[in-house]
Amino acid sequence: MVAGPLPADVQSVTLFSCAICATASNEAGARAFIGYLTSADADAAKRRYGMERA
């Protein structure tokens, strides 16, 4: 449970990056997974763990 955001002077924001390696054995699966992570469908899970959409 998240009680609320930290005050701006102590808040630390982390941006997550993702990529598909040139040697990926399942490029389509990787693209689908990244697509899911960046979709509105994943927003509920992100909010549940205190994250917000960038």
CNS distance restraints for C-alpha pairs under 8 A (distance, minus, plus):
assign (resid   1 and name CA) (resid  48 and name CA) 7.58 0.50 0.50
assign (resid   1 and name CA) (resid  49 and name CA) 7.54 0.50 0.50
assign (resid   1 and name CA) (resid  50 and name CA) 7.88 0.50 0.50
assign (resid   2 and name CA) (resid  49 and name CA) 7.54 0.50 0.50
assign (resid   2 and name CA) (resid  50 and name CA) 6.01 0.50 0.50
assign (resid   5 and name CA) (resid  11 and name CA) 7.66 0.50 0.50
assign (resid   6 and name CA) (resid  10 and name CA) 6.45 0.50 0.50
assign (resid   6 and name CA) (resid  11 and name CA) 5.27 0.50 0.50
assign (resid   7 and name CA) (resid  11 and name CA) 5.91 0.50 0.50
assign (resid  15 and name CA) (resid  54 and name CA) 7.57 0.50 0.50
assign (resid  18 and name CA) (resid  34 and name CA) 7.22 0.50 0.50
assign (resid  20 and name CA) (resid  24 and name CA) 6.61 0.50 0.50
assign (resid  20 and name CA) (resid  27 and name CA) 6.91 0.50 0.50
assign (resid  20 and name CA) (resid  30 and name CA) 6.47 0.50 0.50
assign (resid  20 and name CA) (resid  31 and name CA) 7.37 0.50 0.50
assign (resid  24 and name CA) (resid  30 and name CA) 7.99 0.50 0.50
assign (resid  26 and name CA) (resid  30 and name CA) 6.25 0.50 0.50
assign (resid  27 and name CA) (resid  31 and name CA) 6.13 0.50 0.50
assign (resid  28 and name CA) (resid  32 and name CA) 6.15 0.50 0.50
assign (resid  29 and name CA) (resid  33 and name CA) 6.12 0.50 0.50
assign (resid  30 and name CA) (resid  34 and name CA) 6.18 0.50 0.50
assign (resid  31 and name CA) (resid  35 and name CA) 5.97 0.50 0.50
assign (resid  32 and name CA) (resid  36 and name CA) 6.19 0.50 0.50
assign (resid  33 and name CA) (resid  37 and name CA) 6.23 0.50 0.50
assign (resid  34 and name CA) (resid  38 and name CA) 6.25 0.50 0.50
assign (resid  35 and name CA) (resid  39 and name CA) 6.12 0.50 0.50
assign (resid  36 and name CA) (resid  41 and name CA) 6.91 0.50 0.50
assign (resid  36 and name CA) (resid  42 and name CA) 6.41 0.50 0.50
assign (resid  37 and name CA) (resid  42 and name CA) 5.71 0.50 0.50
assign (resid  38 and name CA) (resid  42 and name CA) 7.02 0.50 0.50
assign (resid  39 and name CA) (resid  43 and name CA) 7.16 0.50 0.50
assign (resid  42 and name CA) (resid  46 and name CA) 6.40 0.50 0.50
assign (resid  43 and name CA) (resid  47 and name CA) 6.12 0.50 0.50
assign (resid  43 and name CA) (resid  52 and name CA) 7.42 0.50 0.50
assign (resid  43 and name CA) (resid  53 and name CA) 6.94 0.50 0.50
assign (resid  44 and name CA) (resid  48 and name CA) 6.09 0.50 0.50
assign (resid  45 and name CA) (resid  49 and name CA) 6.59 0.50 0.50
assign (resid  46 and name CA) (resid  50 and name CA) 6.42 0.50 0.50
assign (resid  46 and name CA) (resid  51 and name CA) 4.84 0.50 0.50
assign (resid  46 and name CA) (resid  52 and name CA) 6.19 0.50 0.50
assign (resid  46 and name CA) (resid  53 and name CA) 7.69 0.50 0.50
assign (resid  47 and name CA) (resid  51 and name CA) 4.99 0.50 0.50
assign (resid  47 and name CA) (resid  52 and name CA) 5.84 0.50 0.50
